[in-house]
Amino acid sequence: MQGIMKDVIMAEQYSATYITRDTLRHDKVKANQDLLEAIFKMHHTTRASFKGSLDFYESRPDLNKKIFDSLVAYANRHKTELYAPKPLVKPKMVP
């Protein structure tokens, strides 16, 4: 659950930072849903299964706390690489 939660949280942050500000995207809700569906597919699960697991963990604060403590620890360990500027990749010119 920690892996998919990390990806969902990062996707939500990406959506809030980039998709909502993208003036060329007309259907921002669909773009966000597509992003989440890609995450579910990558983790071999469905939206319904994820929602069921999320509901279970929300009903068990002791287990939910372990997941979020793990996510915070991951973020603290990888803070420098998560926030480091990424080098721009220049497209190759085709002759």
N, C-alpha and C positions, 0 to 999 in steps of 0.2 A: 504493500500500500504506500510505503514511503516514496518509492520511485515514481509511481503515477501521480502522487500528490505533488511532488517536486515539479514534475513536468506541467501539471495543470496550473500550479501557482505561477510558474515562469511564463506560461502561455497567457494567463490573465494579465500579467504585467506587460508582456509584449503587446497584447491587444490594447491595453489602456494607453501605452506609450506611442505605438505606431499606427495600429489599424484605425483607431478613432480619429487620428489626425490626418489620415491619408485622404486627400481630397479627390483622388481618382477612384477610390472604392465607393460605390454607391450603396452597396448592401453590406454594411459593417457587421450586422448581426449574423448574416450568413457566413461571412469571413471568419468570425469568431467561432461559430459552430463547426465550420470545416476544420479549423485548427484543433479544436477539442476532439473531433472525430478522428483526426490523424493520430492524436495521442492515444486514444482508446485502441485504435488499430495496432499501433506500435507495441502496446502492452497486452495485446490479445484479449481485450475485454470489450464490453459494450457500455453505452451510457447508462442503461438500466442496472447492469451489474455494479458499475462504479457507484451509482446512486445508492444501491442497496448496501454496499460496503461502507459508504460514507455515513449513511443513516445509522448503521450498527456502531461505528466508531464514535459518532456523536452521542449515542446513548450510553457509551462507556467512557466517561471522562478520563479514567485511569489509563486506558489504552490510547485514547486520542492524545493525551499529553505526551506519551512516549513517542508517538509519530511526530508530533510537532517539535518536541525536544530534539529528536534526531535530525529533522529538517533544519533547525536553527544551528545545530552543531555542524552540519554539512555546509551551510552558508558561511559560518564563521571560518571553517577550515579552508574554504575555496573563495573567500572574499576577494583576494587580490586578482585571481584569474577571472572571476565572474564580472568584475568591474573594470578590468584592464581594457584599454582601447584595442580594438581589433584592427589589424592592418588592412588597408583597402586592397582589394584584388583588382588589378587593372585588367580589363578585357584584352584578349589577344587580338591583334589586328590581322584580319584575313587579307592576303594580297589579292 
